[in-house]
Amino acid sequence: MADILAETERLRLRGWREGDREEFVARVNTPAVMRWLGGVQDPSSHEAAFDRVDSYQRDYGHTFWIIERRSDQALLGFCGLKRVNSPGGEVLHGDFEIGWRLREDAWGQGFAKEAAIASLDLAFDRFAAPYVVALTVKGNETSQGLMKRLGMTRRQDLDFDDLRYPELNPCIVYRIEAGEWPAARAAALG
Ligand SMILES: CC(C)(COP(=O)(O)OP(=O)(O)OC[C@H]1O[C@@H](n2cnc3c(N)ncnc32)[C@H](O)[C@@H]1OP(=O)(O)O)[C@@H](O)C(=O)NCCC(=O)NCCS
């Protein structure tokens, strides 16, 4: 279908469809998943976040896409590309940013890495990104683990304070250059 961005061995990255918002909230808006993302969100902030996801697709042609498991079409979460727009991180504004959020019962199976590899392929091959950043906070070691498994480099010089989340600051930055991706990809696939 037209809204399928990529297919991997076990997953499909696709655009958002009717009913996805409700399914996403039911599966992904949990204390464990949202621990480093400001906690469980109320319905109005979720709608605003989904509207932003739609606007990235409209404005840039890429966004945080739905991760669907091919074997049963289950919605596992999202992974994909936006552009940095964090208040406080102006020096990075407009940079390609990879992000991920999976339901808890999909952790620990390599699904996030599989979706992230497909997203970085799209970033460098289809969208011609010169480099891609990933943002997180110090305590989010699982997310940093994924950044490292993808071959991203910690860039302390780019860290900043996100004005929206003073209690979680600083926002820490990892980055990978287009020229680094082929070798990093091969290593990530192991
Ligand atoms: C960050 C997040 C996406 C990482 O997910 P993840 O499942 O740990 O990451 P991966 O897909 O790389 O999976 C790695 C794990 O799967 C295991 N695994 C099992 N089968 C595997 C396979 N076939 N291939 C690869 N890894 C496999 C690995 O051994 C590893 O396990 P470990 O964590 O016990 O060492 C997930 O924790 C999440 O959604 N967190 C909440 C949202 C969030 O914080 N988002 C980021 C905001 S910055």
Ligand as a Chemical Component Dictionary entry (heavy atoms), coordinates in Angstrom:
data_LIG
# 
_chem_comp.id                   LIG 
_chem_comp.type                 NON-POLYMER 
_chem_comp.pdbx_formal_charge   0 
_chem_comp.three_letter_code    LIG 
# 
loop_
_chem_comp_atom.comp_id 
_chem_comp_atom.atom_id 
_chem_comp_atom.alt_atom_id 
_chem_comp_atom.type_symbol 
_chem_comp_atom.charge 
_chem_comp_atom.model_Cartn_x 
_chem_comp_atom.model_Cartn_y 
_chem_comp_atom.model_Cartn_z 
_chem_comp_atom.pdbx_ordinal 
LIG C1  C1  C 0 14.032 2.515   23.982 1  
LIG C2  C2  C 0 13.330 1.251   23.499 2  
LIG C3  C3  C 0 12.695 1.514   22.146 3  
LIG C4  C4  C 0 14.388 0.136   23.387 4  
LIG O1  O1  O 0 13.760 -1.085  23.057 5  
LIG P1  P1  P 0 14.571 -2.487  23.150 6  
LIG O2  O2  O 0 13.593 -3.557  22.894 7  
LIG O3  O3  O 0 15.338 -2.508  24.428 8  
LIG O4  O4  O 0 15.650 -2.339  21.988 9  
LIG P2  P2  P 0 16.109 -3.384  20.855 10 
LIG O5  O5  O 0 15.068 -3.544  19.831 11 
LIG O6  O6  O 0 17.449 -2.947  20.384 12 
LIG O7  O7  O 0 16.205 -4.760  21.627 13 
LIG C5  C5  C 0 17.352 -5.081  22.382 14 
LIG C6  C6  C 0 17.073 -6.239  23.286 15 
LIG O8  O8  O 0 16.396 -7.270  22.562 16 
LIG C7  C7  C 0 17.134 -8.513  22.696 17 
LIG N1  N1  N 0 16.825 -9.319  21.517 18 
LIG C8  C8  C 0 16.058 -10.434 21.545 19 
LIG N2  N2  N 0 15.901 -10.927 20.306 20 
LIG C9  C9  C 0 16.578 -10.108 19.478 21 
LIG C10 C10 C 0 16.787 -10.096 18.075 22 
LIG N3  N3  N 0 16.248 -11.021 17.275 23 
LIG N4  N4  N 0 17.525 -9.105  17.548 24 
LIG C11 C11 C 0 18.074 -8.149  18.323 25 
LIG N5  N5  N 0 17.909 -8.104  19.681 26 
LIG C12 C12 C 0 17.168 -9.086  20.244 27 
LIG C13 C13 C 0 18.548 -8.041  22.891 28 
LIG O9  O9  O 0 19.340 -9.042  23.484 29 
LIG C14 C14 C 0 18.345 -6.876  23.831 30 
LIG O10 O10 O 0 18.009 -7.370  25.112 31 
LIG P3  P3  P 0 18.541 -6.683  26.473 32 
LIG O11 O11 O 0 17.874 -5.332  26.520 33 
LIG O12 O12 O 0 18.078 -7.611  27.532 34 
LIG O13 O13 O 0 20.025 -6.583  26.316 35 
LIG C15 C15 C 0 12.226 0.810   24.490 36 
LIG O14 O14 O 0 12.802 0.561   25.741 37 
LIG C16 C16 C 0 11.112 1.855   24.663 38 
LIG O15 O15 O 0 10.174 1.934   23.874 39 
LIG N6  N6  N 0 11.195 2.653   25.766 40 
LIG C17 C17 C 0 10.134 3.588   26.125 41 
LIG C18 C18 C 0 10.034 4.799   25.233 42 
LIG C19 C19 C 0 11.299 5.628   25.236 43 
LIG O16 O16 O 0 11.899 5.848   26.261 44 
LIG N7  N7  N 0 11.659 6.081   24.029 45 
LIG C20 C20 C 0 12.875 6.825   23.827 46 
LIG C21 C21 C 0 12.757 8.217   24.222 47 
LIG S1  S1  S 0 14.351 9.003   24.066 48 
# 
loop_
_chem_comp_bond.comp_id 
_chem_comp_bond.atom_id_1 
_chem_comp_bond.atom_id_2 
_chem_comp_bond.value_order 
_chem_comp_bond.pdbx_ordinal 
LIG C1  C2  SING 1  
LIG C2  C3  SING 2  
LIG C2  C4  SING 3  
LIG C2  C15 SING 4  
LIG C4  O1  SING 5  
LIG O1  P1  SING 6  
LIG P1  O2  DOUB 7  
LIG P1  O3  SING 8  
LIG P1  O4  SING 9  
LIG O4  P2  SING 10 
LIG P2  O5  DOUB 11 
LIG P2  O6  SING 12 
LIG P2  O7  SING 13 
LIG O7  C5  SING 14 
LIG C5  C6  SING 15 
LIG C6  O8  SING 16 
LIG C6  C14 SING 17 
LIG O8  C7  SING 18 
LIG C7  N1  SING 19 
LIG C7  C13 SING 20 
LIG N1  C8  SING 21 
LIG N1  C12 SING 22 
LIG C8  N2  DOUB 23 
LIG N2  C9  SING 24 
LIG C9  C10 SING 25 
LIG C9  C12 DOUB 26 
LIG C10 N3  SING 27 
LIG C10 N4  DOUB 28 
LIG N4  C11 SING 29 
LIG C11 N5  DOUB 30 
LIG N5  C12 SING 31 
LIG C13 O9  SING 32 
LIG C13 C14 SING 33 
LIG C14 O10 SING 34 
LIG O10 P3  SING 35 
LIG P3  O11 DOUB 36 
LIG P3  O12 SING 37 
LIG P3  O13 SING 38 
LIG C15 O14 SING 39 
LIG C15 C16 SING 40 
LIG C16 O15 DOUB 41 
LIG C16 N6  SING 42 
LIG N6  C17 SING 43 
LIG C17 C18 SING 44 
LIG C18 C19 SING 45 
LIG C19 O16 DOUB 46 
LIG C19 N7  SING 47 
LIG N7  C20 SING 48 
LIG C20 C21 SING 49 
LIG C21 S1  SING 50 
# 
